[in-house]
Amino acid sequence: MQIRFDGKTIVVSGAGHGFGRCIAETFAGLGARVFGCDLSAAELVETAKAGVRTKAVDLADRVAAAAWIAEIEQTTGGAVDVLVNNAGGVAGQEMHPIEEVPDADWDRIFAVNIGAAFALSRAAAPGMKRAGSGRIVNISSGAGLAASLTGIQAYCSAKHAVVGLTRQLAHELGPYGITVNSVAPGFVRSNPASEKQWAGYDEDGQKALVGRIAMRRLGSAQDIANAVVFFASDLAGFVNGQVLAVDGGK
């Protein structure tokens, strides 16, 4: 079985490292025209080596997010075929007791997780509707289904919101031939934040974390990219509003 995306326009947010870079590279290897953005232009240099067309965009700026989608549609002459809302994370934050969490920290995490997914989906939806087809794949998290290992209240709340947006948009956009699904990764050492979290456990803590996974190993960025490719493919043509936990089994 061979899945290809020749001639398809794939858009990946947060493509500078980790899941986003791997997802963008994977689609590029399957023949797609891939556009990736990230806040960090420096990190996008490596992503671009796979043939991904990259741009530094602060997705907390919803006007800039919409302008990026419009630019892609103008460049390709058509709608976005697959939008992967991957941008997010903990925004460099660590866990603090709820009474010590500043408004700005809470707002930033919501902006880069659910706010970015909303802004890009809103911008891409009209073109997808006109085309009568499209795929939106939102990267949520195990923290969107249960309490977060990070302990960061805003992160857990925002990822739950991503799951809610997925389910709502699936019903709204389904009549137009557009599917909306979510991949919920388990713990993966894929970026500086997850490496810092991993290092914060002692040896016993690391063993305990792996021991709670049925497959007794951590996942990889490629595991997550593979799930995204499935949702984007024709194999998932009648799969809509679903959340796929890619966590090795809990």
FENWO-V773477 format. One record per residue. N is the residue number from 1. RES is the residue in one small letter. OMEGA is omega in whole degrees, 0 to 359 (999 if undefined). NEAR is the number of other C-alpha atoms within 8 Angstrom. Layout:
BEGIN
N_RES_OMEGA_NEAR ; N_RES_OMEGA_NEAR
END
This chain:
BEGIN
1_m_181_2 ; 2_q_178_3 ; 3_i_180_6 ; 4_r_179_7 ; 5_f_180_9 ; 6_d_178_8 ; 7_g_181_7 ; 8_k_177_11 ; 9_t_182_13 ; 10_i_180_14 ; 11_v_183_11 ; 12_v_175_16 ; 13_s_182_12 ; 14_g_187_15 ; 15_a_185_19 ; 16_g_180_17 ; 17_h_171_13 ; 18_g_182_10 ; 19_f_185_13 ; 20_g_179_14 ; 21_r_181_12 ; 22_c_178_13 ; 23_i_180_16 ; 24_a_179_15 ; 25_e_181_12 ; 26_t_179_9 ; 27_f_178_13 ; 28_a_179_13 ; 29_g_179_8 ; 30_l_171_10 ; 31_g_184_11 ; 32_a_166_14 ; 33_r_188_11 ; 34_v_176_14 ; 35_f_181_13 ; 36_g_176_15 ; 37_c_175_14 ; 38_d_176_16 ; 39_l_184_10 ; 40_s_177_8 ; 41_a_182_10 ; 42_a_181_5 ; 43_e_181_10 ; 44_l_180_16 ; 45_v_180_9 ; 46_e_179_8 ; 47_t_183_16 ; 48_a_181_10 ; 49_k_179_7 ; 50_a_182_9 ; 51_g_178_9 ; 52_v_177_14 ; 53_r_191_8 ; 54_t_176_10 ; 55_k_175_9 ; 56_a_181_10 ; 57_v_173_10 ; 58_d_186_9 ; 59_l_171_13 ; 60_a_174_10 ; 61_d_186_7 ; 62_r_176_10 ; 63_v_179_6 ; 64_a_178_10 ; 65_a_179_16 ; 66_a_180_12 ; 67_a_178_8 ; 68_w_178_9 ; 69_i_179_11 ; 70_a_179_9 ; 71_e_179_8 ; 72_i_179_10 ; 73_e_179_11 ; 74_q_180_8 ; 75_t_184_6 ; 76_t_182_8 ; 77_g_181_6 ; 78_g_182_7 ; 79_a_169_12 ; 80_v_178_15 ; 81_d_181_11 ; 82_v_175_13 ; 83_l_177_13 ; 84_v_179_13 ; 85_n_183_14 ; 86_n_184_14 ; 87_a_180_14 ; 88_g_180_11 ; 89_g_186_8 ; 90_v_176_10 ; 91_a_177_8 ; 92_g_186_5 ; 93_q_175_7 ; 94_e_181_7 ; 95_m_171_8 ; 96_h_174_8 ; 97_p_186_6 ; 98_i_182_6 ; 99_e_180_5 ; 100_e_183_6 ; 101_v_179_9 ; 102_p_177_6 ; 103_d_184_6 ; 104_a_179_6 ; 105_d_178_9 ; 106_w_184_10 ; 107_d_182_8 ; 108_r_180_10 ; 109_i_177_15 ; 110_f_181_12 ; 111_a_186_11 ; 112_v_179_14 ; 113_n_184_14 ; 114_i_180_13 ; 115_g_180_12 ; 116_a_179_16 ; 117_a_177_13 ; 118_f_185_9 ; 119_a_181_12 ; 120_l_178_12 ; 121_s_178_10 ; 122_r_182_9 ; 123_a_184_11 ; 124_a_186_12 ; 125_a_182_8 ; 126_p_178_8 ; 127_g_178_10 ; 128_m_178_15 ; 129_k_180_13 ; 130_r_180_7 ; 131_a_181_8 ; 132_g_179_9 ; 133_s_177_10 ; 134_g_178_13 ; 135_r_170_12 ; 136_i_179_14 ; 137_v_181_15 ; 138_n_175_14 ; 139_i_177_13 ; 140_s_183_15 ; 141_s_167_12 ; 142_g_177_14 ; 143_a_174_13 ; 144_g_182_17 ; 145_l_182_7 ; 146_a_177_7 ; 147_a_183_9 ; 148_s_174_12 ; 149_l_181_5 ; 150_t_185_7 ; 151_g_183_8 ; 152_i_189_12 ; 153_q_182_9 ; 154_a_180_9 ; 155_y_178_13 ; 156_c_181_14 ; 157_s_181_9 ; 158_a_180_13 ; 159_k_171_14 ; 160_h_178_12 ; 161_a_177_10 ; 162_v_177_15 ; 163_v_179_12 ; 164_g_178_8 ; 165_l_179_9 ; 166_t_183_14 ; 167_r_181_12 ; 168_q_181_9 ; 169_l_177_11 ; 170_a_179_14 ; 171_h_181_9 ; 172_e_187_7 ; 173_l_180_12 ; 174_g_180_12 ; 175_p_180_7 ; 176_y_180_9 ; 177_g_182_10 ; 178_i_176_15 ; 179_t_179_15 ; 180_v_181_17 ; 181_n_182_16 ; 182_s_171_14 ; 183_v_181_16 ; 184_a_182_14 ; 185_p_166_13 ; 186_g_182_11 ; 187_f_179_9 ; 188_v_176_10 ; 189_r_190_10 ; 190_s_184_11 ; 191_n_182_8 ; 192_p_182_6 ; 193_a_180_8 ; 194_s_176_11 ; 195_e_178_10 ; 196_k_179_8 ; 197_q_179_9 ; 198_w_181_9 ; 199_a_181_7 ; 200_g_175_6 ; 201_y_171_9 ; 202_d_184_7 ; 203_e_179_6 ; 204_d_179_7 ; 205_g_177_8 ; 206_q_179_10 ; 207_k_180_8 ; 208_a_179_8 ; 209_l_179_8 ; 210_v_181_10 ; 211_g_178_9 ; 212_r_179_8 ; 213_i_185_13 ; 214_a_182_8 ; 215_m_175_6 ; 216_r_172_9 ; 217_r_172_8 ; 218_l_176_11 ; 219_g_178_12 ; 220_s_176_9 ; 221_a_179_12 ; 222_q_175_9 ; 223_d_180_9 ; 224_i_179_13 ; 225_a_180_12 ; 226_n_179_9 ; 227_a_178_11 ; 228_v_179_12 ; 229_v_178_9 ; 230_f_181_10 ; 231_f_182_13 ; 232_a_187_11 ; 233_s_176_9 ; 234_d_179_6 ; 235_l_181_6 ; 236_a_184_9 ; 237_g_180_8 ; 238_f_177_5 ; 239_v_187_9 ; 240_n_177_9 ; 241_g_185_14 ; 242_q_176_10 ; 243_v_182_9 ; 244_l_177_8 ; 245_a_178_10 ; 246_v_191_13 ; 247_d_178_13 ; 248_g_180_12 ; 249_g_180_7 ; 250_k_999_6
END
